[in-house]
Amino acid sequence: MSALYRGGVEVLFGVLGPVTAWDGSGNAIALKGPRHRAVLARLIVARGRVVPVSRIVDDLWADPPSDAVGAVRTFVAALRRVLEPDRPPRTPPRLLVTEGPGYALRTEAVDAWRFERVVASERPPAELAAALDEALGWWRGPAYAEFADEPWARAEHSRLAELRLRAVERKAEARLAQGLAAEAIPDLDAHVTDHPWREDAWRLLALALYRTGRQGDALAVLQRARRLLVEELGLDPSPAMRRLEEDILRQADHLEPARDAASRVWAQAAEAYDRTVASGARVRLESTVGLLRSLAVTGAGGLEAAREQRLAVITAAEELGDAELTARVIGAFDVPAIWTRSDDPRQAAGVVAAAERALARLPHGHGPARARLLATIALESRGTRGDRGREAARVAVRTARELDDPALLAFALNGAFMQAFDRAGLAPRRDEIGAELVDLSARGDLSSYEVLGHLIRLQARGALGDFGGADRHAAAADDLAERHERPLVGVFTTWYRALRLAASGAASFEEAEGAYRDAAARMRGCGMPGLEGGLPPLALLCLRVQHRRPAQTEPADWGPYLPWARPLVLLARGRAPGEAAAALRDVPDPPRDLLFEALWCLTAQAAIAVGDHAAMRRAHDELVPAAGELAGAQSGLLTLGPVSRHLDDLAAALTA
């Protein structure tokens, strides 16, 4: 909803669903009863024109009561009070005005009208697709939901419903224009299932299938459309649909998307490289790592592909028996990383082992190559026990400073960040790393590490309760991500804003829960299983603990966080305290990562609930260094409120 407030309106009116209004902070305004909402809806339908009181009476009642005119005036007066609560007495209203024989609503801030402008806008395909996707999210149900069958609302309801269907199709057209045919298919498939009379939708679906190499499926879709149109509607397919079928059968050139300059250059360069560089040349391995590094920051599919191929490239380099080449191949994958749980622990262990072997075989000297191998070890040892990762990070940073190499130092600082979790309360140390990365990247034109620096500072400032600072870093990260096409950044900033809402105290439990669910939906398929696995239910559990509510009891995929959730879930399900106490005894020490404090707080609350004094004392000792921080906010994703509150709970329970 926040996107609807661009422009700073005082009141936003919503008719894309039940009729409602929100104040300038996005809070719903209480509009009294159904007649009040009906008056408001009737004036919105009029689009600023005056509606006579007599017309409003006729529209609101089939058999008007004797005091209907007075009732309408009462409704209007009540609406004015809630829409302009700060209006001084005896000053004329600015929104709901009296003119001549009736009333008019003077505003442009209606979600349906803004939606209409987005659908009609002409923009570059990528911008249009994003704008339409956002605008479609403004719909909360059928337009004018509770009044859709009223004669005065029926035409507008139908017009907006048609506009919504057109928006879905325009978004698909924009994706096809971007060359994203595969992304357009799921929405179009659902669209034609729900609205089989939409010939444009069938045509777009067939074209999208054809462009993804599924010629047979494209023809089958057109045949299905013809059958539905003829048998159920008695209509023949349009000339445009018949032409498309003919063009698909003969594989017409114009069906392929026009290549832009970047696509042409890429194709020509790839062809020249393949033609001129021998298939067995060692330089191909280094070129492959460069490609994988670029893939890893482009989105979910690219990240997964890079992860799948990385170890294979390292293995191929090792098989050649060239230690220097192997070191370059391993060290060139300097992709910034923010999350402290590995997406593929087995692969990470394989990379660390290969880096250790390369270090042992590398001839004396080679300072930059050694530093890159050490930074790799520090990064890929994230979340593991032992001192090797911290020592590797320390030496890598020292070497990079001695060499005065900004890119190498940024890589090494990323490793140092991953190893900055040896105890609770280290947000200030990580904030310093983030600040250095931002400064270093701005001077050295290292945009990916500049994004990383802002995300690290977002986490650290949030942990320290400085949400103004964290907000600025979130905005900076989003701006850089948009300019440099880093779509995964939005996953973290969306989660941060859910955390921000949960920690603010201004939002209700339900609003914060909804924000977390929206963030979880944004994260699906992000290609980061180390982040995605178990996080959504963990965030909701932390929210419930923050609000002193029992844990959720419905089945959930807790992923790696099950041991810390299980005692609280058992208690919420009413199981015997002894069962929860036994589960608590099986809880391991939390890994030293971004969720270290959060998991200790969950352990603390479970220990208090079952009266386990030993676990309480351990939790207290571990959490004391973070007494001035917000529990879990170090992650930038979730929170359980101030650590001090959990320490007070522990102290009280231990004293009792």
N, C-alpha and C positions, 0 to 999 in steps of 0.2 A: 504493500500500500504506500510505502514511503515514496516510491517513484512518482506517484500521482501528485505529490506535493511540490514538485519542482515549480518554482514561481512564487512560493510563499503565500498561498491563499489562506484566508482566515477560516473559511468553511468550505469543505468539499462535499458535494452531494453525490450519492451513489444510487444508481438505478440498474446497474448490471448485476441483478440479484434482488433480494429484498430491498425496498426503499429505505435509505438510511442517510446519515450525514456524519462527518467527522470534523472535529475542531482542528486548529492549526498544528496540534501535536500528534494528530492521527488517532485521537481517542473518539470512540463513538459518542454521539450526542443523543441523549434520551429524548425521543420525539413523541412521547406520550402514547396515545392509543392509535388504533387503526384509522380512525377518521382524520386525525392530525396528519398521518402519513399519506392518506388519500389526498388531502388538500395540497400537500407539498408535491406529491407525484403529479397531480393535475396541473399545477403551475409549471413544473419542469417540462411536461409534455408540450405546453404552450410556447416554450423556447423564448421567454422574455415578453411575450405578448400579454396584454391585459385579459384576464378571464373574469367576466361579470359575475357578481355574487349569485345572481339567479341561475347562471349556467352551472356554477359549482354545486348549488343546491340540487339541480336536476341530475347532475352526474353522480352525486353521493347517495341520493335516495330515490328508489323507485316510487315510494309514496312519502313525500317529505312531511315531517311533523310541522305543527303550526309555528314553532319557534326555530325553524331551520336556518333562517337568515342570521338570527342571533347566535345560533350554535356555530355557524361558519366563522363569524367574527370572534367568537371565543377561541375556536381552534387557531385562527390566525394570530391572535394575541399571545397564545401559549407558544406557538412556533417562534414568534419574534423574541420572546424572552429567552428561549434556549439557543436560538441561532446567534443572537447578539447580546449575551449576558452582561457585557460591560457597557452597553449603551446608556448614556446619562438620561435621567428622566426628562420627558417633554422634548426630546430631540427626535427628529424623524428617522425611521428605520432606513437602512441602506440596502438591505437584502430583499426582504419581503415588503414591498411598497404598496400603498394605496394609490390608485389612479382612476379617476372617473367613477364608473359604476362597479369597479372590482379591484382585483389584486394582480400583481405581477412579481416574478422572481427575477431580480437583477443580478445575474452572475454568469460567468463563463465556466465556473469550476464544477462541471458535472462530468462524472467519469465516462458516461456514454458519448458526450460530445468530444471529449479528448480522444476516446477510442476511435471515433469517426475520423478525426483529423489524422491519426496515425495510419489508419487503413488507406486513406486517400493520398497520403504523402508520397513524394517521389524522392528516393534516396539511393545511395549505392547499395547493392544487394546485401552485403554483410551487415550494414547499418540497418537496413529495412528489416531483415530477418530478426535481428536482435530486438528492434523496437516492437515488432509485431508479437514476438514471443513474450515480451514484457507486458504488452497491452492485453493479450489474451489471458494473462494471469490476473487481470483486474476483475474478471467475471467471477461472481460468487453464486451464480444460479441463473435461471431464466430472467430476462430483463423485466423490470416492474413485476417481480414474481407474484406478489399477492394480489396484484391488480390486472394481471395479464388478460383476464377474460372480461374486464370492464370495457364497454363500447368505446370510451374515450381513450383507453390505453392500447386497444387491440392493434391498431395500425402501427403505432410506434414499437410495440413489442415485436411485431412481425418484421418490421424494417431492421431493427437491431439484430434479430436472430439471423436474418439474411446477411447482414454486415459481418457478423461473427463467422459465418461459413466462408464468406469471401476472404476474411483475414487469414483463415487457415490455408486457403488456396494461394493467397499472395505470399505467405511465408514459404510455402513449398516452392513457388516460382523463384523466390529469392535464393533459396538453397540450391535449386538447380542451376541458377545463374552463377552461383559461387563454385559450382562443380561438386556440390555435396549431395549427390543423388541418393546415396545410401542413407544419409540422415533424414531425407525427406520421406522415405518409404513408410516407416511405422506410422507416422501421423496420417499420411494419406490413406493407408490401408484401413485404419480405424474410421477415418472420415467417410470413405465410400460405403463402409459397412453400415454406418449410422444414417447416411444420407444418399441412398443409391440413385436418386434422380439427378445428382450433380454431375453433368457430363464433363465439366472442366476438371473435376476431381479425378474421374476415371482416366481422362487423357493425361493428366500430370502423373498419375501413378504408373501408367503404362510407359511413359517417357522415362521416369526415374528408374524403373526396372530395366529398360533397354540400356540406359547409360551405365548400369552396373553390370552389364554383360549377361543379363537374363532375358534374352530375346523371346524364348518360349513362354516365360511367365508373363511378359508384356503382352504377347498375343492372346494368352489365356485370359488376361484381365479384360482386354477389349471384347473378347467373345462373351465373357460373363456380363459385361455392361450391356452389350447388345441384347442378350437374352432377357435381362431384367427390364430394359426399356421397352422391348416389344411385348413381352408376356404380361408384365404387371402394369405398364403405363400406356401401352398401345402406341408407342412412339418409335419412329425409325431413328437410328443414330444420325447425328448431324454430319454435314459434309466434312467438318474439321476432324471428327473422330474417324471417319472412313479414310480420309487422306493419311492420318497418322498410321492406321493399320497397313496401308499400302507402302508407306515410307519405311516402316519397320521391316516388312517382308523383303524389300529391296535394299535395306541397310543404307538409306539415303545419308549422304554426307552431312546435310544440314541438321540432322538429329543430334550430332555430337556437339558438345558445348564449345563455343568459340574460345580458343586459347588466348590468354592475355600475354603481354610481353614477357612477364616473369616465367610463365609456363613454357613459352617457346624457348627462352634462353636456357632454362633448366633442361629441357629435352635435348637441345642441341649440344649442350656441354656434356651431358651424360653419354650421349652417343659418341662424341669425340673422345671422351675418356676411355670408354669401352673399346674404341677402335685403336687407340694409340698406346695405351698402357697394357703391357703383356699380362695375360691372365694369372701368371704365377708370380708377378712382381710383388716384392715385399711392401712397396709403398701402398698397395691396395689395402693392406691391413690397417695402416694408419689413416688412410682415407675413410675406411669403413668406420673407425672409431669416431672420426669427425662427424660422419653422418648420424651415427647412433647418438652422439652427444646432442645434436640438433633435434633429433626425433624425441629425445627424452623430455624436452621442455615444451613440446607442441600440443600435448593433450594426452588423454587416456590411452588411445590406441598406439600412439608413438612411444609413450613411456613403457608400455607392455612389450612392444617390439624391441626396444633398446635393451630392456632387462633380459629378454629371452636370448638375444644374440651376443650380449657382452662377454659372457664366459667362453662362448665358442670362439670369439675373436682372440681372446687371451690364450686359449688352448692352442689355436693355430699358430700364434706367435711363438709359444714355447716349443712347439714341435720343430720349428726351424733352428733351434739351438742358439739363437742370437740374443744374449742377455740384454744388450742395449736396446734392440728393437722391442723386446718384451716389456722392458721398463717404460719405453715411450708409449706403447699400446695401453698399458695399464694406467699410466699417469695422465694420459690425454683425456680420460673420461672424467673431467672435472665439472660434473653437473651439480649445481647447488642443491643442498638437501636441508630441509627444515624439520622433518618429523624424525623422532628418535627411535622408532621401532622399524626394523628393516622390513621391506616388502617381501623379501625372499631370503630368510636367514641362511638357508643352505647355500644359495648362490653367493651371499655375502661372505660366508666362511671360505668358499672356494676362491674368491677374489683376494681375500686376506692371505690365504696360503700361497697363492701365486705371487703376490707382492713380496712376501717374505722370501720366497725362493729367488725372485729377481734381485732383491737386495743382496742376498748372499753371493750371487753369481756376478754381480756388477763389478767391473774393475774399479780400482781405487780412483777416487775423484768423483766426477759426475754429480756434483752437488745438487743442481736443479732436479735431475732425474731421481736422486735419492729422496729429496724433499717431497716430490710428487708421490713416490711410493709410500712414504711415511704418512702423508696426508690421506692417501687412499686407505691405509690401514686404520687410521683414526676414524675416518668416516664409516667404513664398513664394519668396525667393531662397536658401533653404536648399540647401546642397551646390553652389552655383554659384561660379564664380571672380569676382573683382573686389571692390572695396571698398564698393559702393553699399549692400549689405545691412547691413554693419557700421555705416556712417555713419547709415543710416536708423534702426537700432535705438538708437544712441547718442542721437540727437535725440529719438526717441519717449520714451525713458526719462526724459530730462531734462525734457521738457515735462510728462509725467505727474506727475513729482515736484513741479514748480512749481505745477501745478493741484491737487495733493493729491487725486487721483482714484484710489482703490484699484483699481477695475475696469480703468481705462485703464492703470494702472501694471502690473497683472498681465499684460495683453495685451502691453504693450511689453517686459516682462521675458521673455516667451515668445520674442519676436523676438530679444532679446539672447542668450538661450540658443542659438538656432539659429545665431547668428553667433559663438559662443564656441569656434571650432575652427580658429583661424588657425595653430596649431602644436600639436605633441604636448605632453602634460603639463599640460593645463589643467583637469584634474578639480577642483582646489580652487576655481577661478573658478566653474565650473558648480555646485559644491556651494553656494557663497554665493548664487547665483541661486535655487537650489532652496529654500534655507533662508528667503530673503526671501519667496518665493512662499507657502510654508507659513504663515509668520507673517502675511503680508498677507491671505491667504485666510481664515485663522481669525478675524481681526478683522473682515473685510469680508463674511463669509458667501459666499465664492466657492468652492463645493465642487469644481467641475471643476478650478480652478486649484490647489486644495489637493492634489488627486490628482496633478496634474502636478508640483507641487513635490516630493512624496514620490517619484515615479518618477525625477525628475532626481537627487535625493539618493541613491536606490537605486543608480543608475548610478555616481555620483561616489564614494560610499563603497566600492562594490565595486572600482572602479579603484584605490582607495587601500588595498585589502586589509582594510578594516574591515567584515567580513561581519556582525558583530553589529549595527552601525548599519544596514547595508543590509537585514538581516532585519527590523528594526523598521520601516523605511520601506515594505518590501514588505507587511508585515502591515497597516500603516496604510492603504496604498493599497487593499488588498483590502477592508478594513472600510468605507472610504468608498464604494468601488464597489458593495458590496452594499447599502448604505443609500440610495444615490442612483441605483441601476440603471445602472451603467456597465460593461456586459459586456466591452468591449474591454480593460479594465484587466487582466483575468485572463490575456490573451495574454502581456503583458509580465512579469507576476509568475511565470507558469509557466516562461517562458524563463529568468528570473533564477534560479529554483530549480534548473534544469538546469545553468546556469553555476556556481552555488554548489556543486553536487555535483561537477562536473568540477574545480573549483579546490581543493576541500577536501583532496584527497590520500587521503581515507579510502575513496573509492569506486573500484572497479575500472574499467578502460577500458570493459568491456562494460556496466556499470551506468550509467556516464555517457553512453555512446552510446544506451542505451535511454531515458534521460531526455530526451535531445535529440530522439529520434524521437517520443516522446510529446508534447513541446512543439510539434514540427512538425505533428503531427496536430491539436492544439488550434488551431493558427493557420490551418488550411485554411479558405478562404472567409471570412476575417476582414474582407475589404473593404479591405485595406491592401496593394496590390501593391508599393508602395515598400519595405515591410518584408518581404513574403512572398517576392518574387522572388529566387531563388538562395540564400536564407539557410540552409535546412536542410543542403544539401551543404557550404556554407562552414563551418557550425558543426562538422560532422563532420571536415572537413579540419583545422580549427584544433585539434580534440581530438587528432587523429592526430599533428600536429606537436608538440603539447604532450607527448605520450607518446613522441616520437621514433620514430614509425612512418611508413612511406611513405604517400603519399596514396592515397585510394581510387581504383580504376581502372575501376569500373563506370560506364556512361553516367549522366550527371546533368545536370539543368537548373541550370547555374551562374548564369544570369541575368547581371546586370551585373558579377559577380565572376569571370567566366571568365578575363580577362587575368592575374589574380593566381594563379589556380589552375592554369592550363595548364602552366607550366614544371614544377611539382611532379608533376602527373599524368603528364606525358610521362616524367619520370625514373622514376616508379613503374612505368610500363608497360615499362621497359627500352629506351626509344628512345635513339638516339645522343645523347650529351651536347651535341653541336653543335646538335641540334634544340631541345633545352631552352634552350640559351644564346640561340639566335635568338628563341625565344618570350619570354625574359626581356628582350631588348632592345626588344621591342614593348610591354612593360608600361608604362602611363602612371603618372604620379604619382597616388597615391590622392586621391580627393576629401577635402576637409577637413571630415570629419563624424565620427560616432560610431565608425566602423570605420577611421579614419585609422591608428592605431597597429597594429591587427591586420593590415591590408593591407601596411604597411611590414615587419612581421615576416615575413609570407609571402614578400615580395620578398627580405628578408635571407637566409632559409633557402635560397631558390632560388639566390641569388647565391653563397652559400657552396658549394652543391652543384656548381655549374658553374665555380667559380673566377673569377667576374667581380668584380675588385677595385674597379672604378669604382662598380658598383652597391652593393657592400658598404660603401664609404665614404659614399655618399649615404644609405643606410639607417641607418648608424651615426649620422651627423650629425642626421638627422631624429628618431631615437628617443632621443637622449641626454636631452632635456628631460623625458622620461617614465621615466627610469631607476628611479624609486621606485614605479612603478605596475605593475598587472597588465595585460599586453597584451590588448587586446580587451575587457576587462571594462568599459571605458568605455561600451560599448554596452548593458550590462545583459543581454546575451544569450549571449555566448560568450567564451572566453579561450584564449590560447596560453601561459599561465603568465607568470612575471615578465618584464618588459621587460629587466631586468638580465641574465637568462640569455641572451637573444638578443644583447645587447650584448657579453657575454663570448664567445659563439660567433663574433661578427664580429671582435672583437679578436684572438682566437686564429687565425682564418683569415687575417686581414690580416698578422699577424706571421709565420705560417708561409709 
